[in-house]
Amino acid sequence: MRIAISAVFFAALCFGAGRTLATQNESPPAAAPAAGVETAEPGWRLIMVEQPGCAYCARWNAELGPIYPKTPEGQIAPLERVELRETAWRAGLELGPAPVFTPTFLVMQGKTEVGRIEGYPGEDFFWGLLGMALRDAGAPLPAAP
């Protein structure tokens, strides 16, 4: 039974539960290269782990991709994109378990993962989860209203 439920959940994540987006096959907007993960000074960043064909990645790209860099969260934790199946970006980073689902958002302070959001639950939930992860880790984010 557990395997059947997991298979249905995995299929829903991979195929968007029957929903398709026009932007699914479009390439994501340009962002910092994966090589940018190696930074000289400790700072905040948000690493988005994605893969081609991910409907929820495409949804995030369409809904939040253009505005993320303009937000307080985007100013504190600039976005870096990496591919799920590539492993070179992980070198030298202190991460939790290897990401399995896409998108997975890793909140990084320097080379250490301090928070994680697995999946994209929609714009309202995303901002709340990201804000909590940044505040809990001590990021200088303005207080929530």
WOFENZI-V616639 format. One record per pair of residues at least 12 apart in sequence whose ideal C-beta (glycine too) atoms are under 6 Angstrom apart, sorted by the first residue. I is the first residue (numbers start at 1). J is the second residue. If there is no record, write none. Layout:
I&J + I&J
This chain:
13&101 + 16&55 + 21&55 + 21&58 + 21&59 + 23&58 + 23&62 + 24&55 + 24&58 + 28&61 + 29&65 + 31&79 + 31&81 + 32&80 + 34&82 + 34&89 + 36&80 + 37&89 + 42&110 + 44&76 + 44&77 + 44&109 + 44&139 + 45&77 + 45&78 + 45&80 + 45&108 + 46&77 + 46&79 + 46&105 + 46&107 + 47&80 + 47&82 + 47&106 + 47&108 + 48&79 + 48&81 + 48&103 + 48&105 + 49&82 + 49&84 + 49&99 + 49&104 + 50&102 + 50&103 + 51&84 + 51&102 + 54&102 + 56&103 + 56&120 + 57&102 + 57&103 + 60&103 + 60&120 + 63&123 + 72&142 + 73&130 + 76&139 + 84&102 + 93&111 + 94&111 + 94&112 + 95&113 + 96&113 + 101&118 + 101&119 + 103&120 + 104&118 + 105&117 + 107&133 + 109&137 + 114&137 + 115&133 + 115&137 + 117&129 + 131&144
